[in-house]
Amino acid sequence: MTLPILYSLRHCPFAMRARIAIFKSQSGVELRDVKLNNKPAAMLIASPKGTVPILVVPPTQAAGETVIDESIDVMVWSLTRSDPDNLFLASMDEGQCQKNKLDELLAFIEVYDSEFKGCIERYKCAKRYHEPNLLERRQDCEVYIQDLEQRLGKHAYIFGEYESLADIALLPFIRQFAKIERQWYVQADYPNVKRWLNKYLQSVMFNKVMTENPIWIEGTDGVVFGGIK
């Protein structure tokens, strides 16, 4: 069977969340790690915008070849096919509940994607270029970290006692936040966020998702990724 092709970049948080969802879905893909300063022609043909992740679904698994080039769409596509951990938090008793909960999860993630991600980028720049507004930029991020701290103080995961799409979608970005000023983060008063993040970073899943693979060369096969939990 022809596997879907995933163009990816190991440390890109958007590509990372796509790989996590694929791993969680227990689905297999042909993983092609790329460099964005040397984008393969096949990747640009699939999606001229040239950003990762890009998932190319073969005609055997779609009504004609399908290209999915937004990370959340890759996650939803993967978990719609198979969601053994119930990351959509679907109710088995109420059919309508599944869609409503997914809508709630996606709305929550969108806030972080549209607001928190920009705060992180400005925070990174302030640290990198030694800007005088570093504290202000960090505090902008902390508004969202504090929200997570409160949620995770009430239960094990962001939406309750069970892991959800929101957890794995935000994970790469919270990891990114924690790395910007590592010394400050270690002593910061966010015990619940740290517990939640460390649990993921120390997991077998994360180790698999972050495995370093050779950069894909045009005309060769990629690496089979996923397929087993």
CYANA upper distance limits for C-alpha pairs under 8 A (distance plus 0.5 A):
  2 THR  CA     58 PRO  CA      7.38
  2 THR  CA     60 THR  CA      8.18
  3 LEU  CA     28 GLY  CA      7.18
  3 LEU  CA     29 VAL  CA      5.70
  3 LEU  CA     30 GLU  CA      6.43
  3 LEU  CA     57 VAL  CA      8.10
  3 LEU  CA     58 PRO  CA      7.62
  4 PRO  CA     28 GLY  CA      8.10
  4 PRO  CA     29 VAL  CA      5.49
  4 PRO  CA     30 GLU  CA      6.59
  4 PRO  CA     55 LEU  CA      7.21
  4 PRO  CA     56 VAL  CA      6.02
  4 PRO  CA     57 VAL  CA      5.09
  4 PRO  CA     58 PRO  CA      6.37
  5 ILE  CA     29 VAL  CA      6.12
  5 ILE  CA     30 GLU  CA      5.18
  5 ILE  CA     31 LEU  CA      6.56
  5 ILE  CA     32 ARG  CA      7.67
  5 ILE  CA     54 ILE  CA      8.43
  5 ILE  CA     55 LEU  CA      6.08
  5 ILE  CA     56 VAL  CA      5.51
  5 ILE  CA     57 VAL  CA      7.16
  6 LEU  CA     29 VAL  CA      6.91
  6 LEU  CA     30 GLU  CA      6.53
  6 LEU  CA     31 LEU  CA      5.44
  6 LEU  CA     32 ARG  CA      6.46
  6 LEU  CA     53 PRO  CA      7.21
  6 LEU  CA     54 ILE  CA      6.13
  6 LEU  CA     55 LEU  CA      5.00
  6 LEU  CA     56 VAL  CA      6.96
  7 TYR  CA     31 LEU  CA      6.72
  7 TYR  CA     32 ARG  CA      5.31
  7 TYR  CA     33 ASP  CA      6.43
  7 TYR  CA     34 VAL  CA      7.25
  7 TYR  CA     43 MET  CA      7.52
  7 TYR  CA     52 VAL  CA      6.73
  7 TYR  CA     53 PRO  CA      6.08
  7 TYR  CA     54 ILE  CA      5.58
  7 TYR  CA     55 LEU  CA      6.96
  8 SER  CA     12 CYS  CA      8.42
  8 SER  CA     15 ALA  CA      6.01
  8 SER  CA     16 MET  CA      8.47
  8 SER  CA     31 LEU  CA      7.48
  8 SER  CA     32 ARG  CA      6.53
  8 SER  CA     33 ASP  CA      5.34
  8 SER  CA     34 VAL  CA      6.65
  8 SER  CA     52 VAL  CA      5.94
  8 SER  CA     53 PRO  CA      5.61
  8 SER  CA     54 ILE  CA      7.53
  9 LEU  CA     15 ALA  CA      6.59
  9 LEU  CA     16 MET  CA      8.22
  9 LEU  CA     33 ASP  CA      5.88
  9 LEU  CA     34 VAL  CA      6.30
  9 LEU  CA     35 LYS  CA      7.44
  9 LEU  CA     52 VAL  CA      7.21
  9 LEU  CA     53 PRO  CA      8.02
 10 ARG  CA     15 ALA  CA      7.64
 10 ARG  CA     16 MET  CA      7.22
 10 ARG  CA     33 ASP  CA      7.46
 10 ARG  CA    210 MET  CA      6.99
 10 ARG  CA    211 THR  CA      8.48
 10 ARG  CA    212 GLU  CA      7.51
 11 HIS  CA     15 ALA  CA      8.11
 11 HIS  CA     16 MET  CA      7.24
 11 HIS  CA    210 MET  CA      8.37
 12 CYS  CA     16 MET  CA      6.47
 12 CYS  CA     52 VAL  CA      8.30
 13 PRO  CA     17 ARG  CA      6.69
 13 PRO  CA    172 PRO  CA      5.43
 13 PRO  CA    173 PHE  CA      6.73
 13 PRO  CA    176 GLN  CA      8.34
 14 PHE  CA     18 ALA  CA      7.00
 14 PHE  CA     52 VAL  CA      7.61
 14 PHE  CA     53 PRO  CA      7.13
 14 PHE  CA     71 SER  CA      6.10
 14 PHE  CA    172 PRO  CA      8.08
 15 ALA  CA     19 ARG  CA      6.81
 15 ALA  CA     52 VAL  CA      6.30
 15 ALA  CA     53 PRO  CA      5.22
 15 ALA  CA     71 SER  CA      7.13
 16 MET  CA     20 ILE  CA      6.73
 16 MET  CA    172 PRO  CA      7.09
 16 MET  CA    209 VAL  CA      7.72
 16 MET  CA    210 MET  CA      8.27
 17 ARG  CA     21 ALA  CA      6.78
 17 ARG  CA     71 SER  CA      7.51
 17 ARG  CA     75 MET  CA      7.92
 17 ARG  CA    168 ILE  CA      6.87
 17 ARG  CA    169 ALA  CA      6.05
 17 ARG  CA    170 LEU  CA      8.44
 17 ARG  CA    171 LEU  CA      8.06
 17 ARG  CA    172 PRO  CA      7.02
 18 ALA  CA     22 ILE  CA      6.78
 18 ALA  CA     53 PRO  CA      7.40
 18 ALA  CA     71 SER  CA      6.12
 18 ALA  CA     72 ILE  CA      7.82
 18 ALA  CA     74 VAL  CA      6.44
 18 ALA  CA     75 MET  CA      5.94
 19 ARG  CA     23 PHE  CA      6.54
 19 ARG  CA    209 VAL  CA      6.66
 20 ILE  CA     24 LYS  CA      6.56
 20 ILE  CA    168 ILE  CA      7.37
 20 ILE  CA    205 MET  CA      8.18
 20 ILE  CA    206 PHE  CA      8.11
 20 ILE  CA    209 VAL  CA      6.69
 21 ALA  CA     25 SER  CA      6.53
 21 ALA  CA     74 VAL  CA      8.46
 21 ALA  CA     75 MET  CA      5.69
 21 ALA  CA     78 SER  CA      7.01
 21 ALA  CA     79 LEU  CA      7.23
 21 ALA  CA    168 ILE  CA      7.81
 22 ILE  CA     26 GLN  CA      6.94
 22 ILE  CA     27 SER  CA      6.32
 22 ILE  CA     28 GLY  CA      7.74
 22 ILE  CA     29 VAL  CA      8.43
 22 ILE  CA     75 MET  CA      7.45
 22 ILE  CA     78 SER  CA      6.18
 22 ILE  CA     79 LEU  CA      7.90
 22 ILE  CA    226 GLY  CA      6.97
 23 PHE  CA     27 SER  CA      7.03
 23 PHE  CA     28 GLY  CA      8.32
 23 PHE  CA    205 MET  CA      8.06
 23 PHE  CA    209 VAL  CA      7.88
 23 PHE  CA    225 PHE  CA      8.23
 23 PHE  CA    226 GLY  CA      5.40
 23 PHE  CA    227 GLY  CA      7.56
 23 PHE  CA    228 ILE  CA      7.91
 23 PHE  CA    229 LYS  CA      7.14
 24 LYS  CA     79 LEU  CA      8.26
 24 LYS  CA     83 ASP  CA      7.80
 24 LYS  CA     84 PRO  CA      8.05
 24 LYS  CA     85 ASP  CA      7.83
 24 LYS  CA    229 LYS  CA      7.30
 25 SER  CA     78 SER  CA      6.59
 25 SER  CA     79 LEU  CA      5.92
 25 SER  CA     81 ARG  CA      8.01
 25 SER  CA     82 SER  CA      5.57
 25 SER  CA     83 ASP  CA      5.80
 25 SER  CA     84 PRO  CA      7.01
 26 GLN  CA     82 SER  CA      7.71
 26 GLN  CA     84 PRO  CA      8.43
 26 GLN  CA    226 GLY  CA      6.42
 26 GLN  CA    227 GLY  CA      5.13
 26 GLN  CA    228 ILE  CA      5.55
 26 GLN  CA    229 LYS  CA      6.09
 27 SER  CA     78 SER  CA      7.84
 27 SER  CA     82 SER  CA      7.99
 27 SER  CA    226 GLY  CA      6.10
 27 SER  CA    227 GLY  CA      4.79
 27 SER  CA    228 ILE  CA      7.61
 28 GLY  CA    224 VAL  CA      7.21
 28 GLY  CA    225 PHE  CA      6.11
 28 GLY  CA    226 GLY  CA      5.02
 28 GLY  CA    227 GLY  CA      4.57
 28 GLY  CA    228 ILE  CA      8.29
 29 VAL  CA    224 VAL  CA      6.33
 29 VAL  CA    225 PHE  CA      5.92
 29 VAL  CA    226 GLY  CA      7.04
 29 VAL  CA    227 GLY  CA      8.15
 30 GLU  CA    221 ASP  CA      8.25
 30 GLU  CA    222 GLY  CA      5.89
 30 GLU  CA    223 VAL  CA      5.99
 30 GLU  CA    224 VAL  CA      5.24
 30 GLU  CA    225 PHE  CA      6.66
 31 LEU  CA    222 GLY  CA      5.80
 31 LEU  CA    223 VAL  CA      5.51
 31 LEU  CA    224 VAL  CA      6.48
 31 LEU  CA    225 PHE  CA      6.44
 32 ARG  CA    215 ILE  CA      7.68
 32 ARG  CA    216 TRP  CA      5.75
 32 ARG  CA    222 GLY  CA      5.49
 32 ARG  CA    223 VAL  CA      7.14
 33 ASP  CA    213 ASN  CA      7.40
 33 ASP  CA    214 PRO  CA      7.47
 33 ASP  CA    215 ILE  CA      5.56
 33 ASP  CA    216 TRP  CA      5.88
 33 ASP  CA    222 GLY  CA      8.41
 34 VAL  CA     38 ASN  CA      8.13
 34 VAL  CA     39 LYS  CA      7.17
 34 VAL  CA     40 PRO  CA      7.95
 34 VAL  CA    215 ILE  CA      5.92
 34 VAL  CA    216 TRP  CA      6.37
 35 LYS  CA     39 LYS  CA      6.52
 35 LYS  CA    215 ILE  CA      7.73
 36 LEU  CA     50 GLY  CA      8.36
 36 LEU  CA     51 THR  CA      8.16
 39 LYS  CA     43 MET  CA      7.37
 39 LYS  CA     44 LEU  CA      7.60
 39 LYS  CA     50 GLY  CA      7.85
 40 PRO  CA     44 LEU  CA      7.10
 40 PRO  CA    217 ILE  CA      8.38
 40 PRO  CA    218 GLU  CA      7.07
 41 ALA  CA     45 ILE  CA      6.63
 41 ALA  CA    218 GLU  CA      8.41
 42 ALA  CA     46 ALA  CA      6.75
 42 ALA  CA    218 GLU  CA      8.02
 43 MET  CA     47 SER  CA      6.74
 43 MET  CA     48 PRO  CA      8.18
 43 MET  CA     50 GLY  CA      7.44
 43 MET  CA     54 ILE  CA      8.21
 44 LEU  CA     48 PRO  CA      5.02
 44 LEU  CA     49 LYS  CA      7.60
 44 LEU  CA     50 GLY  CA      6.03
 46 ALA  CA     54 ILE  CA      8.32
 46 ALA  CA     56 VAL  CA      7.67
 46 ALA  CA     67 VAL  CA      7.11
 47 SER  CA     51 THR  CA      8.46
 47 SER  CA     54 ILE  CA      7.66
 47 SER  CA     67 VAL  CA      7.81
 47 SER  CA     69 ASP  CA      7.52
 51 THR  CA     69 ASP  CA      8.10
 52 VAL  CA     69 ASP  CA      7.46
 52 VAL  CA     70 GLU  CA      8.44
 52 VAL  CA     71 SER  CA      8.36
 53 PRO  CA     69 ASP  CA      6.40
 53 PRO  CA     70 GLU  CA      7.25
 53 PRO  CA     71 SER  CA      6.52
 53 PRO  CA     74 VAL  CA      8.44
 54 ILE  CA     67 VAL  CA      7.46
 54 ILE  CA     68 ILE  CA      6.30
 54 ILE  CA     69 ASP  CA      4.89
 54 ILE  CA     70 GLU  CA      7.70
 54 ILE  CA     71 SER  CA      8.45
 55 LEU  CA     67 VAL  CA      6.19
 55 LEU  CA     68 ILE  CA      5.54
 55 LEU  CA     69 ASP  CA      6.73
 55 LEU  CA     74 VAL  CA      7.30
 56 VAL  CA     65 GLU  CA      7.57
 56 VAL  CA     66 THR  CA      6.35
 56 VAL  CA     67 VAL  CA      5.11
 56 VAL  CA     68 ILE  CA      6.99
 57 VAL  CA     61 GLN  CA      6.92
 57 VAL  CA     62 ALA  CA      7.13
 57 VAL  CA     65 GLU  CA      6.13
 57 VAL  CA     66 THR  CA      5.49
 57 VAL  CA     67 VAL  CA      6.70
 57 VAL  CA     68 ILE  CA      8.40
 58 PRO  CA     62 ALA  CA      6.99
 58 PRO  CA     64 GLY  CA      7.57
 58 PRO  CA     65 GLU  CA      5.38
 58 PRO  CA     66 THR  CA      7.28
 59 PRO  CA     63 ALA  CA      6.46
 59 PRO  CA     64 GLY  CA      4.70
 59 PRO  CA     65 GLU  CA      4.91
 59 PRO  CA     66 THR  CA      7.84
 60 THR  CA     64 GLY  CA      7.96
 62 ALA  CA     66 THR  CA      7.01
 68 ILE  CA     73 ASP  CA      7.10
 68 ILE  CA     74 VAL  CA      6.65
 69 ASP  CA     73 ASP  CA      7.90
 69 ASP  CA     74 VAL  CA      7.70
 70 GLU  CA     74 VAL  CA      6.83
 71 SER  CA     75 MET  CA      6.79
 72 ILE  CA     76 VAL  CA      6.64
 72 ILE  CA    169 ALA  CA      8.19
 73 ASP  CA     77 TRP  CA      6.45
 74 VAL  CA     78 SER  CA      6.62
 75 MET  CA     79 LEU  CA      6.67
 76 VAL  CA     80 THR  CA      6.27
 77 TRP  CA     81 ARG  CA      7.00
 78 SER  CA     82 SER  CA      7.05
 78 SER  CA     83 ASP  CA      8.50
 79 LEU  CA     83 ASP  CA      5.27
 79 LEU  CA     87 LEU  CA      8.25
 79 LEU  CA     88 PHE  CA      8.43
 83 ASP  CA     87 LEU  CA      6.91
 83 ASP  CA     88 PHE  CA      8.02
 85 ASP  CA    163 GLU  CA      8.33
 86 ASN  CA     90 ALA  CA      6.93
 86 ASN  CA    164 SER  CA      7.68
 87 LEU  CA    163 GLU  CA      6.65
 87 LEU  CA    164 SER  CA      4.50
 87 LEU  CA    165 LEU  CA      5.46
 88 PHE  CA     98 GLN  CA      7.67
 88 PHE  CA    101 LYS  CA      7.45
 88 PHE  CA    102 LEU  CA      6.11
 88 PHE  CA    105 LEU  CA      8.25
 88 PHE  CA    164 SER  CA      6.49
 88 PHE  CA    165 LEU  CA      6.45
 89 LEU  CA     98 GLN  CA      7.47
 89 LEU  CA    101 LYS  CA      7.05
 89 LEU  CA    102 LEU  CA      7.88
 89 LEU  CA    164 SER  CA      6.84
 90 ALA  CA     97 CYS  CA      6.97
 90 ALA  CA     98 GLN  CA      4.74
 90 ALA  CA     99 LYS  CA      8.21
 90 ALA  CA    101 LYS  CA      7.33
 90 ALA  CA    102 LEU  CA      8.28
 91 SER  CA     95 GLY  CA      7.48
 91 SER  CA     97 CYS  CA      6.37
 91 SER  CA     98 GLN  CA      6.31
 94 GLU  CA     98 GLN  CA      7.96
 96 GLN  CA    100 ASN  CA      7.16
 97 CYS  CA    101 LYS  CA      6.59
 98 GLN  CA    102 LEU  CA      6.78
 99 LYS  CA    103 ASP  CA      6.64
100 ASN  CA    104 GLU  CA      6.83
101 LYS  CA    105 LEU  CA      6.73
102 LEU  CA    106 LEU  CA      6.61
103 ASP  CA    107 ALA  CA      6.59
104 GLU  CA    108 PHE  CA      6.74
105 LEU  CA    109 ILE  CA      6.74
105 LEU  CA    165 LEU  CA      7.28
105 LEU  CA    166 ALA  CA      6.43
106 LEU  CA    110 GLU  CA      6.56
106 LEU  CA    166 ALA  CA      8.09
107 ALA  CA    111 VAL  CA      7.12
108 PHE  CA    112 TYR  CA      7.46
108 PHE  CA    166 ALA  CA      7.87
109 ILE  CA    113 ASP  CA      6.64
109 ILE  CA    166 ALA  CA      6.60
109 ILE  CA    169 ALA  CA      7.54
109 ILE  CA    170 LEU  CA      7.74
110 GLU  CA    114 SER  CA      6.36
111 VAL  CA    115 GLU  CA      6.23
111 VAL  CA    116 PHE  CA      7.71
112 TYR  CA    116 PHE  CA      5.09
112 TYR  CA    117 LYS  CA      6.81
112 TYR  CA    144 TYR  CA      8.26
112 TYR  CA    170 LEU  CA      8.13
113 ASP  CA    117 LYS  CA      5.86
113 ASP  CA    118 GLY  CA      8.45
114 SER  CA    118 GLY  CA      7.45
115 GLU  CA    119 CYS  CA      7.06
116 PHE  CA    120 ILE  CA      6.75
116 PHE  CA    141 CYS  CA      6.83
116 PHE  CA    144 TYR  CA      7.26
117 LYS  CA    121 GLU  CA      6.87
117 LYS  CA    173 PHE  CA      7.85
118 GLY  CA    122 ARG  CA      6.83
119 CYS  CA    123 TYR  CA      6.58
119 CYS  CA    137 ARG  CA      7.32
119 CYS  CA    138 ARG  CA      8.45
119 CYS  CA    140 ASP  CA      6.69
119 CYS  CA    141 CYS  CA      6.04
120 ILE  CA    124 LYS  CA      6.56
120 ILE  CA    137 ARG  CA      8.48
120 ILE  CA    138 ARG  CA      8.47
120 ILE  CA    141 CYS  CA      6.87
120 ILE  CA    176 GLN  CA      8.43
120 ILE  CA    177 PHE  CA      6.94
121 GLU  CA    125 CYS  CA      6.75
122 ARG  CA    126 ALA  CA      6.65
122 ARG  CA    137 ARG  CA      6.91
123 TYR  CA    127 LYS  CA      6.81
123 TYR  CA    134 LEU  CA      7.00
123 TYR  CA    137 ARG  CA      5.34
123 TYR  CA    138 ARG  CA      6.24
123 TYR  CA    141 CYS  CA      8.20
123 TYR  CA    180 ILE  CA      8.31
124 LYS  CA    128 ARG  CA      6.53
124 LYS  CA    180 ILE  CA      6.75
125 CYS  CA    129 TYR  CA      6.42
125 CYS  CA    131 GLU  CA      8.28
126 ALA  CA    130 HIS  CA      6.13
126 ALA  CA    131 GLU  CA      5.18
126 ALA  CA    132 PRO  CA      7.92
126 ALA  CA    133 ASN  CA      7.14
126 ALA  CA    134 LEU  CA      5.64
126 ALA  CA    137 ARG  CA      7.66
127 LYS  CA    131 GLU  CA      7.11
127 LYS  CA    134 LEU  CA      6.68
127 LYS  CA    180 ILE  CA      7.76
127 LYS  CA    181 GLU  CA      8.28
130 HIS  CA    134 LEU  CA      7.97
133 ASN  CA    137 ARG  CA      6.71
134 LEU  CA    138 ARG  CA      6.66
135 LEU  CA    139 GLN  CA      6.64
136 GLU  CA    140 ASP  CA      6.78
137 ARG  CA    141 CYS  CA      7.21
138 ARG  CA    142 GLU  CA      6.76
139 GLN  CA    143 VAL  CA      7.14
140 ASP  CA    144 TYR  CA      8.38
141 CYS  CA    145 ILE  CA      7.04
142 GLU  CA    146 GLN  CA      6.26
143 VAL  CA    147 ASP  CA      7.06
144 TYR  CA    148 LEU  CA      6.96
145 ILE  CA    149 GLU  CA      6.58
145 ILE  CA    193 VAL  CA      8.09
146 GLN  CA    150 GLN  CA      6.75
146 GLN  CA    190 TYR  CA      8.28
147 ASP  CA    151 ARG  CA      6.87
148 LEU  CA    152 LEU  CA      6.43
148 LEU  CA    158 ILE  CA      7.28
148 LEU  CA    193 VAL  CA      7.22
149 GLU  CA    153 GLY  CA      6.49
149 GLU  CA    190 TYR  CA      6.75
149 GLU  CA    191 PRO  CA      8.15
149 GLU  CA    192 ASN  CA      6.06
149 GLU  CA    193 VAL  CA      5.93
150 GLN  CA    154 LYS  CA      7.26
151 ARG  CA    155 HIS  CA      7.22
151 ARG  CA    157 TYR  CA      8.17
151 ARG  CA    158 ILE  CA      6.25
151 ARG  CA    159 PHE  CA      7.92
152 LEU  CA    156 ALA  CA      6.29
152 LEU  CA    157 TYR  CA      6.34
152 LEU  CA    158 ILE  CA      6.30
152 LEU  CA    192 ASN  CA      6.06
152 LEU  CA    193 VAL  CA      7.19
152 LEU  CA    196 TRP  CA      8.11
153 GLY  CA    192 ASN  CA      6.31
154 LYS  CA    160 GLY  CA      8.30
155 HIS  CA    159 PHE  CA      8.31
155 HIS  CA    160 GLY  CA      5.80
155 HIS  CA    161 GLU  CA      5.82
156 ALA  CA    160 GLY  CA      6.89
156 ALA  CA    161 GLU  CA      5.50
156 ALA  CA    162 TYR  CA      7.57
156 ALA  CA    163 GLU  CA      8.49
156 ALA  CA    196 TRP  CA      7.91
157 TYR  CA    161 GLU  CA      6.10
157 TYR  CA    162 TYR  CA      6.51
157 TYR  CA    163 GLU  CA      6.08
157 TYR  CA    164 SER  CA      8.09
157 TYR  CA    167 ASP  CA      7.37
157 TYR  CA    196 TRP  CA      7.82
158 ILE  CA    163 GLU  CA      7.98
158 ILE  CA    164 SER  CA      8.11
158 ILE  CA    166 ALA  CA      7.41
158 ILE  CA    167 ASP  CA      6.68
159 PHE  CA    163 GLU  CA      7.99
159 PHE  CA    164 SER  CA      7.46
159 PHE  CA    166 ALA  CA      8.13
163 GLU  CA    167 ASP  CA      6.86
164 SER  CA    168 ILE  CA      7.51
165 LEU  CA    169 ALA  CA      6.52
166 ALA  CA    170 LEU  CA      6.58
167 ASP  CA    171 LEU  CA      6.46
168 ILE  CA    172 PRO  CA      8.15
170 LEU  CA    174 ILE  CA      6.74
171 LEU  CA    175 ARG  CA      6.64
171 LEU  CA    197 LEU  CA      7.60
171 LEU  CA    200 TYR  CA      8.48
172 PRO  CA    176 GLN  CA      6.67
173 PHE  CA    177 PHE  CA      6.69
174 ILE  CA    178 ALA  CA      6.71
174 ILE  CA    197 LEU  CA      8.01
175 ARG  CA    179 LYS  CA      6.95
175 ARG  CA    197 LEU  CA      7.58
176 GLN  CA    180 ILE  CA      7.22
177 PHE  CA    181 GLU  CA      8.42
178 ALA  CA    182 ARG  CA      6.52
178 ALA  CA    185 TYR  CA      6.31
179 LYS  CA    185 TYR  CA      8.27
181 GLU  CA    185 TYR  CA      6.65
182 ARG  CA    186 VAL  CA      6.69
183 GLN  CA    187 GLN  CA      7.34
184 TRP  CA    188 ALA  CA      6.56
190 TYR  CA    194 LYS  CA      6.68
191 PRO  CA    195 ARG  CA      6.58
192 ASN  CA    196 TRP  CA      6.67
193 VAL  CA    197 LEU  CA      6.49
194 LYS  CA    198 ASN  CA      6.33
195 ARG  CA    199 LYS  CA      6.64
196 TRP  CA    200 TYR  CA      7.26
197 LEU  CA    201 LEU  CA      6.73
198 ASN  CA    202 GLN  CA      6.47
199 LYS  CA    203 SER  CA      6.79
200 TYR  CA    205 MET  CA      8.24
200 TYR  CA    206 PHE  CA      6.87
201 LEU  CA    206 PHE  CA      6.40
201 LEU  CA    207 ASN  CA      8.12
202 GLN  CA    206 PHE  CA      7.57
202 GLN  CA    207 ASN  CA      8.05
203 SER  CA    207 ASN  CA      6.98
204 VAL  CA    208 LYS  CA      6.73
205 MET  CA    209 VAL  CA      6.70
205 MET  CA    229 LYS  CA      8.42
206 PHE  CA    210 MET  CA      6.53
207 ASN  CA    211 THR  CA      6.71
213 ASN  CA    223 VAL  CA      8.14
216 TRP  CA    220 THR  CA      7.79
216 TRP  CA    221 ASP  CA      8.29
216 TRP  CA    222 GLY  CA      6.72
